[in-house]
Amino acid sequence: MSAISIAGLQKSFGRLAVLRDVELEIPEARITAIVGPNGSGKTTLIKTILGLSKPDRGEIKIAGHALDGDWRYRARVGYMPQIPPFPENLCATEVLRMLADLRGLSTPPQPDLVSALDLESELGKPLRQLSGGTRQKVNAVLAFAFNPELLILDEPTAGLDPVASAVMKDRILAERSDGTTFIITSHVMSELEELADLVVFLLEGSVRFVGTVDAILQETGEGRLERAVAALMQQVAQ
């Protein structure tokens, strides 16, 4: 069964068509990587799934239920933005409490990622005092904290040191094994090569390829995902 079904999705900003009749099935309990150059429509696609951007046409279904303006489906979704807009004056513990309150929980969760990412000593500090890498760790903790069925991760290891990056990858794979569905966007192709079950190549708002990493390598005759994606871009340009 598909976790997300997208049919005939279109979105334009003025005369600029950003999504063009997107048809896509995101499988359950799998890691789907969405790749493409800047301006390909990745961010807009993610925003429509999150309900932050309303499409001009088309339909999105999550777990078989069409998005019709009802926001309650978001309780099953976790989102890790590349640059989180956290209130700078709050500490991580206060943000966690705020999110728990917004989700209607009387007690905030105690995320095990805090220990794994060695964050205990940072939770009480205002976010404005934290380094970029530490803020990214907090970002990860908040995304995973509420055990969502669907997790959307935008550049999840950006700014992380090798140890923290390994912790994140191991957690993603473990959650996938437990049934969580992932959508990941990243410019680090080696990371996606390591994690992704399915690769979706988006270009100029259209889906140009959907398949496994092995399939895209075979399609292009390349040995690495980075070069395979570059080859697809060149094929389209020609």
Buried (B, 14 or more C-beta within 10 A) or exposed (E): EBBBBBBEBBBBEEEEBBBBBBEBBBBBBBBBBBBBBEEBBBBBBBBBBBBEBEBEEBEBBBBEEEBEEEEEBBEBBBBBBBEBEBEEEBBBBBBBBBBBEEEEEEEBBEBEBBEBBEBEEBBEBEBEEBEEBBBBBBBBBBBBBBEBBBBBBBBBBBBBEEEBBEBBBEBBBEBBEEEBBBBBBBEBBEBBBBBBBBBBBBBBBBBBBBBEBEBBBEBBEBEEBBBBBBBBBEEEEE
